[in-house]
């Protein structure tokens, strides 16, 4: 995958979410960055800009690690999944009440990203989170 823009699309959504939640939940932000690293490492023929981003992310993760310690893969997976579920539930409540708007679509999208991230602590795909992530993406499509 040689196209820089296509490579950015695989990584940047997770970094954007990390920035958004940094002040609210450092552990979720940490795992958003870790998931972005995982996604970047999967790219074959990475663009030099992505390599630079990858180096910066690894430095940031090492800097943040003491502040989010102790890292517990199972507990952290549940923590990230709960975070995603809370955002999804709020968006779903607004949608079911008939008051959905662009912010509701953004919340569904954010929850789908956080559901993806919930696989980062254990490095294994979370079946339940994957199903909820698909529901969240469907909410975005339905609202747009």
Residue frames as a rotation matrix with the C-alpha (Angstrom) as fourth column:
UNK 1
0.593 0.805 0.000 0.00
0.805 -0.593 0.000 0.00
0.000 0.000 -1.000 0.00
UNK 2
-0.416 -0.885 0.210 2.00
0.900 -0.434 -0.047 2.92
0.133 0.169 0.977 -1.28
UNK 3
-0.004 0.500 0.866 -0.61
0.339 -0.814 0.471 5.67
0.941 0.295 -0.166 -1.09
UNK 4
-0.902 -0.431 0.016 0.11
0.158 -0.365 -0.917 7.91
0.402 -0.825 0.398 1.91
UNK 5
-0.465 0.794 0.392 -3.52
-0.832 -0.543 0.114 8.99
0.303 -0.273 0.913 2.29
UNK 6
0.420 0.601 -0.680 -4.71
-0.343 0.799 0.494 5.37
0.840 0.026 0.542 2.40
UNK 7
-0.280 -0.613 -0.739 -2.09
0.542 0.534 -0.649 4.57
0.792 -0.582 0.182 5.02
UNK 8
-0.907 -0.028 0.421 -3.12
-0.264 -0.740 -0.618 7.56
0.329 -0.672 0.664 7.12
UNK 9
-0.016 0.998 0.059 -6.74
-0.806 -0.048 0.590 6.38
0.592 -0.038 0.805 7.09
UNK 10
0.298 0.067 -0.952 -5.65
0.221 0.966 0.137 3.17
0.929 -0.251 0.273 8.79
UNK 11
-0.422 -0.645 -0.637 -3.93
0.789 0.086 -0.609 4.99
0.448 -0.759 0.472 11.65
UNK 12
-0.848 -0.086 0.523 -5.29
-0.031 -0.977 -0.210 8.51
0.529 -0.194 0.826 12.18
UNK 13
0.185 0.971 0.154 -8.82
-0.249 -0.105 0.963 7.68
0.951 -0.217 0.222 13.45
UNK 14
0.509 -0.048 -0.859 -7.27
0.708 0.592 0.386 5.95
0.490 -0.804 0.336 16.46
UNK 15
-0.596 -0.783 -0.179 -4.90
0.772 -0.498 -0.395 8.84
0.220 -0.373 0.901 17.12
UNK 16
-0.523 0.507 0.685 -7.74
-0.215 -0.856 0.469 11.36
0.825 0.098 0.557 16.88
UNK 17
0.586 0.759 -0.284 -9.74
0.056 0.311 0.949 9.39
0.808 -0.572 0.140 19.45
UNK 18
0.070 -0.648 -0.758 -6.64
0.941 0.296 -0.167 9.19
0.332 -0.702 0.630 21.68
UNK 19
-0.842 -0.384 0.378 -6.33
0.298 -0.916 -0.267 12.98
0.449 -0.112 0.886 21.66
UNK 20
-0.119 0.902 0.415 -10.04
-0.321 -0.431 0.843 13.38
0.939 -0.033 0.341 22.41
UNK 21
0.782 0.531 -0.328 -10.00
0.066 0.453 0.889 11.12
0.620 -0.717 0.319 25.47
UNK 22
-0.187 -0.972 -0.144 -6.50
0.348 0.071 -0.935 11.90
0.919 -0.225 0.325 26.78
UNK 23
-0.690 -0.088 0.718 -7.81
-0.500 -0.660 -0.561 14.11
0.523 -0.746 0.411 29.59
UNK 24
0.281 0.920 0.273 -10.80
-0.907 0.160 0.390 11.87
0.315 -0.357 0.879 30.37
UNK 25
0.878 0.021 0.479 -9.27
-0.202 0.922 0.330 8.39
-0.435 -0.386 0.813 30.33
UNK 26
0.151 -0.935 -0.322 -5.53
-0.937 -0.239 0.254 8.05
-0.315 0.263 -0.912 29.90
UNK 27
-0.397 -0.301 0.867 -5.70
-0.183 0.952 0.247 4.25
-0.899 -0.060 -0.433 29.72
UNK 28
0.545 0.644 0.537 -8.11
0.466 0.299 -0.833 4.30
-0.697 0.704 -0.137 26.77
UNK 29
0.829 -0.313 -0.463 -5.94
-0.525 -0.722 -0.451 6.93
-0.193 0.617 -0.763 25.06
UNK 30
-0.190 -0.937 0.294 -2.90
-0.747 0.332 0.576 4.68
-0.637 -0.111 -0.763 25.63
UNK 31
-0.265 0.132 0.955 -4.63
0.290 0.956 -0.052 1.73
-0.920 0.263 -0.291 23.99
UNK 32
0.866 0.493 -0.089 -5.84
0.102 -0.347 -0.932 3.90
-0.490 0.798 -0.351 21.09
UNK 33
0.423 -0.796 -0.433 -2.21
-0.885 -0.466 -0.008 4.74
-0.195 0.386 -0.901 20.40
UNK 34
-0.429 -0.570 0.701 -1.15
-0.441 0.809 0.388 1.12
-0.789 -0.142 -0.598 20.83
UNK 35
0.297 0.628 0.720 -3.83
0.438 0.580 -0.687 0.03
-0.849 0.519 -0.102 18.36
UNK 36
0.894 -0.035 -0.447 -2.63
-0.361 -0.648 -0.671 2.70
-0.267 0.761 -0.592 15.92
UNK 37
-0.131 -0.991 0.003 0.88
-0.891 0.119 0.439 1.25
-0.435 0.054 -0.899 16.20
UNK 38
-0.301 0.088 0.950 -0.50
0.089 0.994 -0.064 -2.23
-0.950 0.065 -0.307 15.50
UNK 39
0.735 0.644 0.213 -2.33
0.302 -0.030 -0.953 -0.93
-0.607 0.765 -0.216 12.44
UNK 40
0.651 -0.561 -0.512 0.76
-0.730 -0.647 -0.219 0.91
-0.209 0.516 -0.831 11.19
UNK 41
-0.328 -0.835 0.442 2.93
-0.654 0.538 0.531 -2.18
-0.681 -0.115 -0.723 11.60
UNK 42
0.090 0.464 0.881 0.56
0.335 0.819 -0.465 -4.16
-0.938 0.338 -0.081 9.38
UNK 43
0.847 0.224 -0.481 1.14
-0.301 -0.543 -0.784 -1.78
-0.437 0.809 -0.393 6.46
UNK 44
0.290 -0.764 0.577 3.48
0.804 0.521 0.286 -3.15
-0.519 0.381 0.765 3.84
UNK 45
-0.312 -0.533 0.786 5.75
0.867 -0.497 0.007 -0.63
0.387 0.684 0.618 2.15
UNK 46
0.456 0.489 -0.743 5.06
0.804 -0.584 0.109 2.07
-0.381 -0.647 -0.660 4.74
UNK 47
0.583 -0.194 0.789 5.53
0.339 -0.825 -0.453 5.65
0.738 0.531 -0.416 3.65
UNK 48
-0.468 -0.867 -0.172 8.36
0.561 -0.141 -0.816 7.46
0.683 -0.478 0.552 5.46
UNK 49
-0.440 0.392 0.808 5.81
-0.590 -0.805 0.069 9.79
0.677 -0.446 0.585 7.07
UNK 50
0.704 0.691 -0.163 4.05
-0.380 0.561 0.736 6.77
0.600 -0.456 0.657 8.60
UNK 51
0.234 -0.719 -0.655 7.42
0.671 0.606 -0.426 5.45
0.704 -0.340 0.624 9.82
UNK 52
-0.711 -0.483 0.511 8.08
0.047 -0.758 -0.651 8.80
0.702 -0.439 0.562 11.50
UNK 53
0.072 0.846 0.528 4.64
-0.783 -0.280 0.555 8.73
0.618 -0.454 0.642 13.07
UNK 54
0.697 0.146 -0.702 5.29
0.124 0.940 0.318 5.18
0.706 -0.309 0.637 14.26
UNK 55
-0.331 -0.894 -0.302 8.53
0.610 0.042 -0.792 6.22
0.720 -0.446 0.531 15.97
UNK 56
-0.665 0.134 0.735 6.80
-0.445 -0.861 -0.246 9.16
0.600 -0.491 0.632 17.66
UNK 57
0.438 0.899 0.011 3.97
-0.606 0.286 0.742 6.89
0.664 -0.332 0.670 18.83
UNK 58
0.415 -0.351 -0.839 6.36
0.507 0.855 -0.106 4.37
0.755 -0.382 0.533 20.33
UNK 59
-0.723 -0.672 0.158 8.11
0.296 -0.508 -0.809 7.16
0.624 -0.538 0.566 22.25
UNK 60
-0.342 0.695 0.632 4.73
-0.745 -0.610 0.268 8.47
0.572 -0.380 0.727 23.47
UNK 61
0.612 0.581 -0.536 3.64
-0.194 0.768 0.611 4.97
0.767 -0.270 0.582 24.56
UNK 62
-0.069 -0.729 -0.682 6.83
0.705 0.448 -0.550 4.49
0.705 -0.518 0.483 26.57
UNK 63
-0.829 -0.210 0.518 6.34
-0.110 -0.848 -0.519 7.90
0.548 -0.487 0.680 28.18
UNK 64
-0.062 0.927 0.369 2.70
-0.830 -0.253 0.497 7.11
0.554 -0.275 0.786 29.07
UNK 65
0.016 0.100 -0.995 3.29
0.057 0.993 0.101 3.55
0.998 -0.059 0.010 30.27
UNK 66
-0.835 -0.349 -0.426 4.23
0.412 0.118 -0.904 4.45
0.365 -0.930 0.045 33.88
UNK 67
-0.818 0.551 0.166 1.13
-0.570 -0.737 -0.362 6.66
-0.078 -0.391 0.917 34.16
UNK 68
0.142 0.914 -0.380 -1.26
-0.885 0.289 0.366 3.89
0.444 0.284 0.850 33.05
UNK 69
-0.577 -0.441 -0.688 0.46
-0.123 0.879 -0.461 1.07
0.808 -0.181 -0.561 34.95
UNK 70
-0.572 -0.544 0.614 -0.26
-0.234 0.826 0.513 -1.56
-0.786 0.150 -0.600 35.95
UNK 71
-0.315 0.427 -0.848 -1.24
-0.935 0.013 0.354 -2.95
0.162 0.904 0.395 32.57
UNK 72
-0.540 0.284 0.792 -3.64
-0.211 0.866 -0.454 -5.87
-0.815 -0.412 -0.408 32.89
UNK 73
-0.980 0.058 -0.192 -4.66
-0.187 0.087 0.979 -7.30
0.074 0.995 -0.074 29.50
UNK 74
-0.527 0.837 -0.146 -7.98
0.756 0.540 0.369 -8.80
0.388 0.084 -0.918 30.59
UNK 75
-0.036 0.502 -0.864 -8.99
0.805 -0.498 -0.323 -5.96
-0.592 -0.707 -0.386 32.89
UNK 76
-0.585 -0.267 -0.766 -7.91
-0.128 -0.902 0.413 -3.31
-0.801 0.339 0.493 30.39
UNK 77
-0.939 0.327 0.111 -9.80
0.211 0.287 0.935 -5.04
0.273 0.901 -0.338 27.58
UNK 78
-0.130 0.928 -0.350 -12.94
0.984 0.163 0.066 -4.89
0.119 -0.336 -0.934 29.71
UNK 79
-0.172 -0.013 -0.985 -12.19
0.477 -0.876 -0.072 -1.25
-0.862 -0.482 0.157 30.61
UNK 80
-0.894 -0.219 -0.391 -11.88
-0.218 -0.550 0.806 -0.23
-0.391 0.806 0.445 26.93
UNK 81
-0.730 0.681 0.048 -14.98
0.500 0.485 0.718 -2.22
0.466 0.548 -0.695 26.00
UNK 82
-0.034 0.718 -0.695 -16.97
0.955 -0.181 -0.234 -0.53
-0.294 -0.672 -0.680 28.78
UNK 83
-0.492 -0.233 -0.839 -15.79
0.088 -0.972 0.219 2.87
-0.866 0.034 0.498 27.61
UNK 84
-0.985 0.119 -0.126 -16.95
-0.134 -0.060 0.989 2.10
0.110 0.991 0.075 24.06
UNK 85
-0.489 0.848 -0.206 -20.25
0.796 0.530 0.293 0.70
0.358 -0.021 -0.934 25.34
UNK 86
-0.186 0.399 -0.898 -21.01
0.671 -0.616 -0.413 3.85
-0.718 -0.680 -0.153 27.32
UNK 87
-0.712 -0.117 -0.692 -20.54
-0.331 -0.813 0.478 6.02
-0.619 0.570 0.540 24.25
UNK 88
-0.912 0.393 -0.112 -22.59
0.091 0.464 0.881 3.63
0.399 0.794 -0.459 22.12
UNK 89
-0.369 0.813 -0.450 -25.43
0.929 0.312 -0.198 3.53
-0.021 -0.491 -0.871 24.69
UNK 90
-0.321 0.226 -0.920 -25.62
0.243 -0.919 -0.310 7.32
-0.915 -0.323 0.240 24.88
UNK 91
-0.834 -0.023 -0.551 -25.75
-0.495 -0.406 0.768 7.65
-0.241 0.914 0.327 21.08
UNK 92
-0.820 0.543 -0.180 -28.28
0.366 0.740 0.564 4.83
0.440 0.396 -0.806 20.83
UNK 93
-0.346 0.695 -0.630 -30.51
0.802 -0.130 -0.583 6.46
-0.487 -0.707 -0.512 23.45
UNK 94
-0.439 0.121 -0.890 -30.53
-0.264 -0.965 -0.001 9.74
-0.859 0.234 0.455 21.49
UNK 95
-0.921 0.049 -0.387 -31.19
-0.371 0.195 0.908 7.88
0.120 0.979 -0.162 18.23
UNK 96
-0.686 0.685 -0.245 -34.09
0.670 0.726 0.154 5.88
0.284 -0.058 -0.957 19.66
UNK 97
-0.240 0.587 -0.773 -35.61
0.582 -0.550 -0.599 9.06
-0.777 -0.594 -0.210 21.07
UNK 98
0.462 0.448 0.766 -35.71
0.886 -0.188 -0.424 10.45
-0.046 0.874 -0.483 17.54
UNK 99
0.915 -0.148 -0.375 -33.24
-0.064 -0.972 0.227 13.26
-0.399 -0.184 -0.899 18.29
UNK 100
0.258 -0.873 0.415 -30.30
0.750 0.451 0.483 11.95
-0.609 0.187 0.771 16.26
UNK 101
0.939 -0.092 -0.332 -28.08
-0.258 -0.827 -0.500 14.46
-0.229 0.555 -0.800 14.51
UNK 102
0.566 -0.784 -0.254 -24.53
-0.257 0.125 -0.958 14.67
0.783 0.608 -0.131 13.21
UNK 103
-0.178 -0.628 0.758 -23.17
-0.946 -0.102 -0.307 14.49
0.270 -0.772 -0.576 16.76
UNK 104
0.511 0.432 0.743 -25.01
-0.608 0.793 -0.042 11.21
-0.607 -0.431 0.668 17.25
UNK 105
0.964 -0.204 -0.169 -23.39
-0.023 0.572 -0.820 9.84
0.264 0.794 0.547 14.09
UNK 106
0.144 -0.967 0.212 -19.99
-0.577 -0.256 -0.775 10.99
0.804 -0.010 -0.595 15.37
UNK 107
-0.017 -0.091 0.996 -20.63
-0.970 0.245 0.006 9.26
-0.244 -0.965 -0.093 18.70
UNK 108
0.885 0.334 0.323 -21.55
-0.235 0.922 -0.307 6.02
-0.401 0.196 0.895 16.93
UNK 109
0.724 -0.669 -0.169 -18.37
-0.085 0.157 -0.984 6.30
0.684 0.727 0.057 14.85
UNK 110
-0.067 -0.767 0.638 -16.23
-0.861 -0.279 -0.425 7.02
0.504 -0.577 -0.642 17.93
UNK 111
0.339 0.237 0.910 -17.71
-0.768 0.629 0.122 4.03
-0.544 -0.740 0.396 19.74
UNK 112
0.999 0.006 -0.038 -16.88
-0.028 0.788 -0.614 1.80
0.027 0.615 0.788 16.76
UNK 113
0.289 -0.955 0.064 -13.26
-0.360 -0.170 -0.917 2.97
0.887 0.242 -0.393 16.94
UNK 114
-0.159 -0.327 0.931 -13.15
-0.984 -0.022 -0.176 2.30
0.078 -0.945 -0.319 20.69
UNK 115
0.768 0.427 0.477 -14.61
-0.450 0.890 -0.071 -1.17
-0.455 -0.160 0.876 20.13
UNK 116
0.762 -0.591 -0.265 -11.74
-0.011 0.397 -0.918 -1.83
0.648 0.702 0.296 17.71
UNK 117
-0.058 -0.841 0.539 -9.29
-0.650 -0.378 -0.659 -0.58
0.758 -0.388 -0.525 20.32
UNK 118
0.465 0.291 0.836 -10.71
-0.872 0.316 0.375 -2.92
-0.156 -0.903 0.400 22.98
UNK 119
0.973 -0.183 -0.141 -8.85
0.133 0.943 -0.306 -5.76
0.188 0.279 0.942 21.24
UNK 120
0.396 -0.889 0.232 -5.50
-0.391 -0.392 -0.833 -4.03
0.831 0.239 -0.502 21.85
UNK 121
0.246 -0.382 0.891 -4.89
-0.968 -0.044 0.249 -5.05
-0.056 -0.923 -0.381 25.49
UNK 122
0.393 -0.052 0.918 -5.11
-0.280 0.944 0.173 -8.78
-0.876 -0.325 0.356 24.83
UNK 123
-0.512 -0.573 -0.640 -4.03
-0.730 -0.102 0.676 -8.54
-0.452 0.813 -0.366 21.17
UNK 124
-0.870 0.341 0.355 -6.87
0.443 0.857 0.264 -10.92
-0.214 0.387 -0.897 20.34
UNK 125
-0.713 0.656 0.249 -10.05
-0.230 -0.554 0.800 -9.91
0.663 0.513 0.546 18.51
UNK 126
-0.847 0.507 0.161 -12.94
-0.123 0.108 -0.987 -9.48
-0.518 -0.855 -0.029 20.90
UNK 127
-0.751 0.580 0.316 -16.02
0.625 0.469 0.624 -11.15
0.214 0.666 -0.715 19.42
UNK 128
0.169 0.878 -0.447 -18.56
0.944 -0.275 -0.183 -9.18
-0.283 -0.391 -0.876 21.42
UNK 129
-0.069 -0.279 -0.958 -16.75
0.109 -0.956 0.271 -5.92
-0.992 -0.085 0.097 20.82
UNK 130
-0.950 -0.301 0.084 -16.55
0.092 -0.012 0.996 -6.71
-0.299 0.954 0.039 17.13
UNK 131
-0.360 0.901 0.243 -20.31
0.908 0.280 0.311 -7.23
0.212 0.333 -0.919 16.97
UNK 132
0.383 0.483 -0.787 -20.97
0.691 -0.716 -0.104 -3.97
-0.614 -0.504 -0.608 18.83
UNK 133
-0.491 -0.652 -0.578 -18.52
0.026 -0.675 0.738 -2.17
-0.871 0.347 0.348 16.55
UNK 134
-0.876 0.244 0.416 -20.51
0.465 0.201 0.862 -3.34
0.126 0.949 -0.289 13.53
UNK 135
0.152 0.965 -0.213 -23.72
0.988 -0.151 0.022 -2.09
-0.011 -0.214 -0.977 15.19
UNK 136
0.144 -0.173 -0.974 -22.06
0.358 -0.909 0.214 1.29
-0.922 -0.380 -0.069 15.80
UNK 137
-0.863 -0.489 -0.128 -20.91
0.035 -0.311 0.950 1.52
-0.504 0.815 0.286 12.18
UNK 138
-0.513 0.768 0.384 -24.43
0.814 0.293 0.501 0.63
0.272 0.570 -0.775 11.04
UNK 139
0.311 0.614 -0.726 -25.75
0.807 -0.574 -0.139 3.50
-0.502 -0.542 -0.674 13.18
UNK 140
-0.380 -0.539 -0.752 -23.44
0.004 -0.814 0.581 5.90
-0.925 0.218 0.312 11.37
UNK 141
-0.969 0.007 0.249 -24.52
0.247 0.165 0.955 4.65
-0.034 0.986 -0.162 7.96
UNK 142
-0.175 0.985 -0.001 -28.19
0.979 0.174 0.106 4.84
0.104 0.018 -0.994 8.90
UNK 143
0.341 0.313 -0.886 -27.89
0.598 -0.800 -0.053 8.43
-0.726 -0.512 -0.460 10.16
UNK 144
-0.462 -0.632 -0.622 -25.84
-0.078 -0.670 0.738 9.74
-0.883 0.390 0.260 7.24
